[in-house]
């Protein structure tokens, strides 16, 4: 006598369907949003944008980059940092000999960020100017950089805070060594 044994089990297709159903339910329950950045990540991205616009302006001055269709080289490049508005802005500009109008690109902070505590600082020893300023600019002329809006020539660094309620980054720009530091 021959007995027929049948094994009852799930097929591979059925197992894959069950795994997919469980996975979808788990994602729905946990509410994971893979595209959302944390607030600290957003803050760090904005700091990188600030440093990039300053670096780009500095590099354009060093290579004496032409800017318009007539292939005219600028007299100088500049970075203007303004915290007199509610949030703050950073403007990259250049000046041409043929016209006195400054042209440039503007970058503004997002709603929940702001630029604060803009001030001048000496290099050695690092002494802050007691009076905060509402705007400051660094003018790059070829390989020379000068700091405007500070009370005298002993101040060689422009320092400001990039502030959000959950984090603060201090950015300092040294006009002697052209180093940009983020603390």
Buried (B, 14 or more C-beta within 10 A) or exposed (E): EEEEEEEEEEEEEEEEEEEEEEEEEEEEEEEEEEEEEEEEEBBBEBBEBBBEBBEBBBEBBEEEBBBEEEEBBBEBBBBBBBBEEEBBBBBBBBBBEEEEEBEBEEBBBEEEBBBBBBBBBBBEEEEBBEEBBEBBBBBBBBEEBBBBBBEEEEBBBBBBBBBBEEBEBEBBBBBEEBEBEEE
